[in-house]
């Protein structure tokens, strides 16, 4: 069980599980994540999934060209590929599960 669940009450864990099962979810980088963490997340996620072609210059997901968006895409690809488990979005505390489609990025927290 992820350490973040150990500090939650059973009722709160149940609510989180119900929400994650009921809604479509995505994994994005926390806006507070530093550059080194985001780069590490991209490297890890892309070593486990096929995301380098998507993130490469001229690739379909290259724009917007900033580290937060690129890390969020890589992290979400990993999260989706591994079954959308909460622990697949942990990324040492730098991942955030959201119920808003990241393609609607104006509605998500992000670095500008």
N, C-alpha and C positions, 0 to 999 in steps of 0.2 A: 504494500500500500504506500503511495507517495507520502512524503513527510507532511505536505500541506494538508492532507486529510487527517493526519493524526491529531492536529490541533483543533479540528472542527467537531462539533457535536454530531451525534448520529443523525439527528433530524436535519441538520444542515447538509450533511453528506448525502442523505436521501434526496433532498431537494435538488442538489447539484446533479446527481445521477439521473433523476427524472427529467430535468431540463435538457441534459445532454442527449438523452435517448429520444426525447420528443422533438427537439429542434435540430435543424441542420447546423452544424458548428464548423468553425474554421480556427486555425491557429495563426496568430500574428505575433510579431515581436513587440515586447513592451516598449513604450516610448522612452522609458528611462534606461534602456540597454545601451551600453557603451559600444564604441566602434569595434573593439577587439572581440567582444562577445558576439556581435552580429556577424563578423567575418568567420568566427569559429562555428557559428550555427550554420552559415551557408556551406562551409566546407564539410561539416558533418552530414547535414541533410542531403547535400548533392553527392556525397560518397555512398549514400544509401538509396537514392532515387535518381531519376534522370532529369535533372533540372538545369544543367549547364547550358544546354542548347536554348532553353527558354529564357535564360538570364543573359546570354551573350549579346554583345552589341548587335543590333539589328534583329534580335530574336523577338518573338511575339509578346514577351512579358518584360522586355528590357525597360520600357518606359512605364512609369516615371523612373528616371535614372537616379535613384538614391539608395543608399545602403539599407535603410529601414524597409523600403518596399521590396528590395531584392531578398533580404533576410526573411521577411514575412512570407514571400512566395515559396522560398525553399523550405521553411519550417512547416508551412501548410501542406506542401506536397508530401513531406515526410509523415505528418500527422494523418493525412487522408490515407496514404499508402499502408500505414501500420494499423489502421482500424479505428481511428478517431478515439483512442483511449486518452484519458487525461494525462497519463504519464508520457504519452508521445508528444505532448506539447510543453513539457516541463522546461527543457533546455536550460538546466541549472537555474531555474527561476526566471528566465528571460522570455518565456512564452506566455501568451495570453489567449485563452479560448473565448471566442466571440460568437454571437448568434446573428451578426450582421454580415452580409456578404462583403468580403474585402474588395470586390470590384466596385463597390459603392464606397470608395475610400473616404469620401468627404464626411461620412458618418462615423468613421472609426478614429480612435485616438492615434496620432502619429506625430513623428517629428517633422518639422517643416524646414 
